[in-house]
Amino acid sequence: MAKNRIICTENEVDYLSIRKAMTAGARTVDELVELAGVCTECEGCKSELNAILSSVCGCKNVSLEAVVIAVKNGADTVEKVGEATGAGTGVDEETGEPCGKCKGLIQNIIDLGR
């Protein structure tokens, strides 16, 4: 799981704001501009946005592509996506508790099919 930090230094947009925008349906940099307010021009945007957009679960290193494929192959619940990919089944390294912070994003991917 990634720690919260400023990604877009120009507009002071943090990692969690970007993830919230993804949970609201953002899948492209242009959609992040609209939903999160990133600038796309600062070093943080240039170096990190594509990697953030391509990742669903940092605990288990599961990509957006892997989750979308699982959904297209019939995984129609967060639990089924977890069984197919491992996404949403990680453990918080600091607390030892189940993480699950990506489950909202997984549900949004199921809902939108993308």
N, C-alpha and C positions, 0 to 999 in steps of 0.2 A: 504494500500500500504506500502510495506516495505521500509525502508530507506536504502540507499546504505552504505555498510560497508564491511570491509574485512571479508571474510568467510574462505578462505584458507590462514592461516598465514604463512605457509611454502613457498608458491609461490606468496603470496600477490594478490590473485584473489578475486575480490569483487563480491558482490551480482549482480550488473548489468551485469557484464561479464558472470556470470552463466546464468542469464535470457536471454542474447543475444545468448548464446550457445543453450539454449532451443528453442529459436525462430528459430535457424538454424537447429533444428531437434534433439538435444540431449534429450534423455528420460531416460538414465541410467547413473550411476556413471562412468562407463567406457567411455561412450560417452562424459561426462564432462571432463574427463582426456584429451581426444583427442582434444575437441573443445575449452575448457576454460583453461586447464592447471592446474586443481586442483591436489593436491597431494594424497588425500584420507586418509592420515595418521595423519594429525594434528587434534587437538581437534575440530576446526571449521568444517572441512570436516566430521569428525565422527559424530558430533552432529547435523549438519544442512543440509547436502546435500540431504538426503532422503526427508526431509520435503519440501525443495525448489522444488525438482523434482515432488512431489505429488501435488503441488499447482499451479493453473493457475491464479486466481484472488484473491488477498489478500483483496481488498476492500469489496468483497462480500463473501469471504471465500469459493470459488468454487474450487473443486479439479480437477486434470487432469482426473481422472476417470469419473467424472460427465460430463465433456466436451466431452470426447471420446464417452460416452454413447449417449449424445445428437446428436453428429455427426452420429453415427451409426443408430440412430433413425430418421435421415433425416434432421437434422439442417445443411444446406449446405452453410450458410453465417454467418459472425460474428454476424449480427443482430439476426438471428434465434437462434444461440447459446445463445445470451444474453437473448432472450425471454424465452428459455427453462431453463436456469440455473442462470441467473443474472450476469454471467461473462461479464466483459466489460462495465457494466452499473453503476459502482461506482462513487463516488464523492471524489475528493481530499480533505482530512480533513483540510489541511492548506489554500487552496485557495477557496474552495467551488465550484470549477469548475469540470466538468466531468473529470474523470481520464483517462480511456481508455488505460492505459499503457500495458495492457495485450492483446490488440487486435491483435498485430502482432503474438503473441504466439497462440492465438485462430485460426487465419488464417492458421498458420503452421500446427496445429492439423487437421484442415479441409483438407488441402492439402495432408498431409501424412496419414490421417486416424488413427493416433495414438498419 
